[in-house]
């Protein structure tokens, strides 16, 4: 089974695609395909960040007791 790509892997792939696009070596059709792939990767990274943010909690001490609360 293929390993699921993580956030950093997606960012690295985005950087690689941007380098290819900036090189000017791609044909128009290939540039469009790479651009569309980049948009999908950026959307996936956004989803991953939202998911991570939902998991992050802050610890507060209230009347001597530790409490976990959602970040605002």
Beta strands, then each sheet from edge to edge (+ up, - down):
strand 1: 57-62
strand 2: 65-70
sheet 1: 1+ 2-
end
